[in-house]
Amino acid sequence: MPFPFALPRGLAPRRAAALPRGLARARKATLSRGLARARGRVLLRVFAARTADTSPAPAKEQRPPPPSHPVKGPRGPRIVKIPTAPLLVALLAVLAATMMVAVSIGAVTIPVADVWQIVWHHLTGSGSAADPALDQIVWNFRTPRVVLAALVGAGLAVSGVVLQAVVANPLADPYVLGVSSGASLGAVMVITMAGGALGGLGVSAAAFAGAMIAVALVFVLGQTRGRVAPTRLVLSGVAVGYLFLAGTSYLQLQATPTELRSVMFWMLGSVAGAKWNQLGLVSTVVIGSTLFLALFGRQLNALLAGDESATALGVDVHRLRAVLLVLSSLLTGTVIAVAGGIGFVGLMIPHLVRLAVGADHRRLLPLAAVVGSIYLVVVDLLSRTVNRPNELPLGILTALFGAPFFLWLLRRNRSLDAG
């Protein structure tokens, strides 16, 4: 076909003279290829014109005008970037200053310089002795009390940090294993049955024994297939706690008014009866346990990722959980035995420090210990000054400060609603 379409009659070419057969075929093939190419170009142009997108260009995205006042969205906590060692030294300096101020304030106000002179004289044997009356007040009455408050605050804070990681529950505190209920039952038994004949050391020993019995019972009930299950452990702690609380309530009903007052004051927590002979054992347990638990910082960090991830990192999760639970229970039982039940310290301080320095337990454990000490020293100072000459139990003030913080924490962490 020489043309793709018919030409008008007047424009039709004249028939050429006959060519040899070979030349005619070559000429025909050349014309066919040229016309085919021309027709293809025309068809491509027509196809491109028909399929061209004639739709209008999309309008630009309309953004709302910026508000006249900037809208503040939720912000995460500002993590303190100071290295652990300088921050720890600074907090220890704050603790020392707080303890000095706490010793100087009381029914008789003593200048801080005199307090420092008396303490330095007893620690080093150097310097001149102060007035005997002031020396008696500072060294034998106020200093043991302030030191015990610092030790108890550190012990409860460290135990709270460990239990929140081990039990995998941000609302866990040192009393989650029934330690407080067991200690209360032991102490109340001595106060009501022995009539105070065993003294303060007898009450502390009975409280510690009751705490350890409660922990042992919780461990037995909280295991499944020979392994500690966190959820089962917490539920067992709640059940054992109510069981021991029933026994404590029965003994309170049988107590005399004088015994009942002693029982209530002990259960609400106090460091008023602190003596130097008590501090040796308590300081050994608290400081030793804190230093030993600080060695498990990396393993505690691994537990935050879950048991499977921790196992993949080479952590023996079940053995680690058992060891940490025993140590934290021993630490909690010791401080409860000498100071009674003081709530919210082990719940509030770990969260407060975690918001400031992050969740790395290598930083969290030592810093929480010092912050817990500072906090309870301040609370003890308030307990003996806000209602002079009467003294408030520590548990009242810690609940007064801790409950609003707990509500704020729930409001801030709205993710807890889903979980």
C-alpha positions in Angstrom: 0.0 0.0 0.0 1.8 3.2 -1.2 -0.3 5.7 0.8 -2.1 5.3 4.1 -5.1 7.2 2.7 -6.7 7.9 -0.7 -5.6 11.0 -2.6 -7.9 13.2 -4.6 -8.3 12.2 -8.2 -6.5 15.3 -9.5 -3.5 14.8 -7.3 -3.1 11.1 -8.0 0.4 10.4 -9.4 0.8 9.1 -12.8 1.7 5.4 -13.2 5.4 5.1 -13.7 7.0 3.0 -16.4 7.5 -0.6 -15.7 10.8 -1.3 -13.9 12.7 -4.5 -13.6 11.3 -6.9 -11.1 14.2 -6.6 -8.6 14.3 -2.8 -8.7 10.5 -2.6 -8.4 10.6 -4.7 -5.2 13.4 -2.6 -3.6 11.6 0.6 -4.4 8.4 -0.7 -3.0 10.0 -1.8 0.2 11.8 1.5 0.7 8.6 3.5 0.2 6.7 1.2 2.6 9.2 1.6 5.4 9.3 5.4 5.0 5.6 5.7 5.0 5.2 3.4 7.9 7.6 5.6 10.0 5.8 8.8 9.0 2.4 7.2 9.9 3.8 6.0 13.2 5.0 9.5 14.1 1.6 11.0 13.3 -0.2 8.3 15.3 2.1 8.9 18.3 1.4 12.6 18.2 -2.3 12.0 18.0 -2.2 9.5 20.9 -0.1 11.8 23.0 -2.5 14.7 22.4 -5.6 12.6 23.2 -4.1 11.1 26.4 -2.5 14.3 27.7 -3.8 15.3 31.2 -5.8 18.4 30.7 -7.0 18.5 34.4 -6.1 21.6 36.3 -3.1 21.5 38.5 -3.8 20.6 42.1 -4.2 23.5 44.4 -1.6 24.1 46.9 -2.3 22.8 50.4 -4.0 25.5 52.5 -2.4 25.8 55.8 -4.1 27.5 58.7 -2.6 30.8 59.8 -0.4 30.6 62.8 -2.1 31.2 66.1 -1.7 34.5 67.7 -0.5 32.8 70.9 1.8 29.7 70.6 0.2 26.5 71.6 2.3 24.5 74.1 2.0 20.8 73.5 3.1 18.1 76.0 6.7 18.1 76.8 8.8 15.3 78.1 10.9 15.5 81.2 14.1 17.5 81.0 16.8 14.9 81.8 19.8 16.3 83.8 22.9 15.8 81.7 25.4 16.3 84.5 27.6 13.2 85.0 26.8 10.9 87.9 29.8 11.6 90.0 29.6 15.4 90.2 25.8 15.2 90.7 26.2 12.7 93.5 28.8 14.8 95.2 26.6 17.8 95.0 23.6 15.9 96.5 25.8 14.6 99.3 26.8 18.2 100.1 23.1 19.1 100.2 22.4 16.1 102.5 25.2 17.1 104.9 23.9 20.7 105.0 20.3 19.6 105.5 21.4 17.3 108.4 23.3 20.1 110.1 20.3 22.4 109.8 18.0 19.6 111.1 20.2 19.0 114.1 20.3 22.7 114.9 16.5 23.2 114.9 14.3 22.0 117.8 12.9 23.1 121.1 16.2 24.7 121.7 17.7 26.3 118.6 21.5 25.8 118.4 23.7 27.7 115.9 24.9 25.5 113.0 28.5 26.5 113.8 28.1 25.0 117.3 26.6 21.9 115.9 29.5 21.5 113.5 32.0 22.0 116.4 30.3 19.3 118.5 30.0 16.8 115.7 33.6 17.4 114.6 34.8 17.0 118.2 33.1 13.6 118.5 34.2 12.3 115.1 37.8 13.3 115.3 38.5 14.0 119.0 39.9 17.4 118.1 38.7 20.8 119.0 37.4 22.0 122.3 34.3 20.5 124.0 31.2 22.6 123.9 28.7 23.2 126.7 27.8 19.8 128.2 24.1 20.5 127.9 24.4 21.4 124.2 26.7 18.4 123.6 24.0 16.1 125.2 21.3 17.6 123.0 23.2 17.5 119.8 25.2 14.3 120.0 22.9 12.0 122.0 19.4 13.1 121.0 19.3 14.9 117.7 22.2 13.5 115.7 21.1 9.8 116.0 17.6 10.8 115.0 18.7 12.7 111.9 21.1 9.9 110.9 18.4 7.3 111.3 16.0 9.3 109.2 18.7 9.6 106.4 19.3 5.8 106.5 15.6 4.9 106.5 14.9 7.3 103.6 17.8 5.8 101.6 16.7 2.3 102.3 13.1 2.8 101.3 14.1 4.7 98.1 16.5 2.1 96.9 14.1 -0.7 97.7 11.4 1.1 95.7 13.7 1.5 92.7 14.6 -2.2 92.6 11.0 -3.5 93.2 9.6 -1.3 90.4 12.0 -2.8 88.0 11.8 -6.4 89.2 8.0 -6.6 89.5 7.6 -4.6 86.3 5.1 -2.3 87.9 5.6 1.5 88.2 3.2 1.6 91.2 5.2 -0.9 93.2 6.7 0.2 96.5 8.7 -1.6 99.3 5.5 -2.8 101.0 4.2 -4.6 97.9 5.4 -8.0 99.3 3.6 -7.7 102.6 6.7 -6.6 104.5 5.0 -3.8 106.3 2.0 -6.0 107.4 4.3 -8.7 108.7 6.5 -6.2 110.6 3.4 -4.5 112.1 2.1 -7.8 113.4 5.4 -8.7 115.0 5.8 -5.3 116.6 2.2 -5.2 117.9 2.5 -8.7 119.4 5.5 -7.5 121.5 3.9 -4.2 122.5 0.6 -5.8 123.6 1.7 -9.2 124.9 5.0 -8.3 126.5 3.8 -5.0 127.8 6.9 -3.2 126.6 9.2 -5.3 128.8 11.4 -6.2 125.9 12.0 -2.5 125.1 12.7 -0.9 121.7 15.2 -3.6 120.6 12.6 -6.3 121.3 10.0 -4.5 119.2 12.5 -4.0 116.4 13.6 -7.7 116.5 9.9 -8.9 116.4 9.1 -6.5 113.6 12.0 -7.8 111.5 11.1 -11.4 112.2 7.5 -10.7 111.2 8.6 -9.0 108.0 10.8 -11.9 107.0 8.0 -14.5 107.7 5.7 -12.5 105.5 8.3 -12.3 102.7 9.0 -16.0 102.9 5.3 -16.8 102.7 4.9 -14.5 99.7 7.8 -16.1 98.0 6.3 -19.6 98.4 2.9 -18.5 97.1 4.3 -16.3 94.3 6.2 -19.1 92.5 5.0 -21.1 89.6 6.9 -24.1 88.4 9.8 -23.2 90.6 10.1 -19.7 89.2 9.0 -16.3 90.6 6.2 -14.8 88.6 5.9 -11.0 89.0 2.1 -10.8 88.8 1.5 -13.8 91.0 4.1 -12.4 93.5 2.2 -9.1 93.8 -1.1 -10.7 94.2 0.4 -13.0 96.9 1.8 -10.0 98.6 -1.6 -8.3 98.7 -3.3 -11.4 100.1 -0.6 -12.1 102.8 -0.7 -8.4 103.7 -4.4 -8.5 104.4 -4.0 -11.7 106.4 -1.4 -10.2 108.7 -3.4 -7.0 108.9 -6.3 -9.0 110.3 -4.1 -10.3 113.1 -2.8 -6.8 113.8 -6.4 -5.4 114.0 -7.4 -8.1 116.4 -4.5 -7.3 118.7 -5.3 -3.7 118.6 -8.8 -4.4 119.9 -7.3 -6.3 122.8 -4.8 -3.6 123.7 -5.1 -1.1 126.5 -5.3 2.7 125.7 -1.6 3.1 126.5 -0.6 0.2 124.4 -2.9 1.3 121.6 -1.2 4.7 121.5 2.2 3.1 121.2 1.0 0.7 118.5 -0.5 3.5 116.4 2.5 5.7 116.7 4.8 2.9 115.7 2.6 1.9 112.7 2.6 5.5 111.4 6.4 5.7 111.6 8.8 7.6 113.7 12.6 8.0 114.4 12.1 9.7 117.7 13.6 6.9 119.8 16.8 6.6 117.7 19.9 5.5 119.7 23.5 5.1 118.7 23.4 1.4 119.5 20.7 0.9 116.8 22.5 2.7 114.0 25.4 0.2 113.6 23.3 -2.7 112.3 20.9 -0.4 110.3 23.8 1.5 108.6 25.6 -1.7 107.7 22.5 -3.2 106.1 21.4 0.0 104.3 24.8 1.1 103.0 25.9 -2.5 102.2 22.7 -3.3 100.4 22.7 -0.1 98.4 26.3 -0.6 97.2 25.6 -4.3 96.3 22.4 -3.5 94.5 24.1 -0.7 92.5 26.2 -3.5 91.0 23.1 -4.8 89.2 22.4 -1.6 87.3 23.0 -3.1 83.9 20.8 -6.2 84.7 18.0 -3.9 85.9 18.2 -1.9 82.7 17.9 -5.2 80.8 14.7 -6.1 82.8 13.1 -2.9 81.5 13.0 -4.4 78.0 11.2 -7.5 79.2 12.2 -11.0 80.2 12.8 -12.3 76.7 15.1 -9.4 75.8 16.9 -9.7 79.1 17.4 -13.4 78.5 18.7 -12.7 75.0 21.3 -10.3 76.6 22.6 -13.1 78.7 20.7 -12.3 82.0 19.4 -15.2 84.1 16.1 -13.4 84.7 14.6 -15.8 87.3 17.7 -16.0 89.4 18.3 -12.3 89.2 14.7 -11.6 90.2 14.9 -13.9 93.3 18.2 -12.4 94.5 17.0 -8.8 94.1 13.7 -9.6 95.8 15.5 -11.1 98.8 17.9 -8.2 99.1 15.2 -5.5 98.8 13.0 -7.4 101.4 15.9 -7.6 103.8 16.5 -3.9 103.4 12.9 -2.9 103.8 12.4 -5.2 106.8 15.4 -3.6 108.5 14.3 0.0 108.2 10.7 -0.8 109.1 11.8 -2.6 112.2 13.5 0.5 113.6 11.3 3.2 112.2 7.8 1.7 111.6 5.7 2.0 108.6 6.5 5.1 106.5 4.5 5.2 103.3 5.0 6.8 99.9 8.8 7.2 100.2 9.6 4.1 98.1 7.0 5.1 95.6 7.5 8.8 95.2 11.3 9.2 95.3 12.1 6.7 92.5 9.7 8.4 90.1 11.0 11.9 91.1 14.6 11.0 90.5 13.7 9.1 87.3 12.0 12.1 85.9 15.2 14.2 86.5 18.0 11.8 85.5 16.4 9.1 83.4 15.8 5.4 83.8 19.4 4.2 83.8 19.7 2.3 87.1 23.4 2.9 87.2 22.6 6.5 87.9 19.2 6.0 89.4 20.1 3.8 92.4 22.8 6.0 94.1 21.0 9.2 93.3 17.7 7.9 94.6 19.4 6.8 97.9 20.7 10.4 98.5 17.5 12.1 97.5 15.5 9.7 99.7 17.8 10.6 102.6 17.3 14.3 102.1 13.6 14.0 101.8 13.1 12.0 105.0 15.4 14.3 107.0 13.3 17.3 105.9 10.1 15.4 106.7 11.4 14.5 110.2 12.3 18.1 110.8 8.8 19.2 109.9 7.2 16.5 112.0 8.8 17.9 115.2 8.4 21.6 114.4 5.1 22.2 112.7 3.0 21.2 115.8 5.2 22.0 118.8 5.4 20.7 121.4 3.6 17.7 120.0 5.3 15.6 117.4 3.6 14.2 114.3 4.3 10.7 113.0 6.3 10.6 109.8 3.6 8.6 108.0 1.1 11.4 108.2 3.4 13.9 106.5 4.8 11.4 103.9 1.2 10.6 102.9 0.3 14.3 102.9 3.1 14.9 100.4 3.0 11.6 98.6 -0.7 11.3 97.7 -0.8 14.6 95.7 2.4 13.6 93.9 0.9 10.2 93.1 -2.2 11.8 91.6 0.0 14.2 89.6 2.0 11.2 88.4 -1.2 9.5 87.2 -2.4 12.6 85.4 1.0 13.1 83.8 1.4 9.5 82.6 -1.8 9.1 80.7 -0.4 6.0 79.0 -1.2 4.2 82.3 -4.9 4.4 81.3 -4.3 2.0 78.5 -2.3 -0.5 80.4 
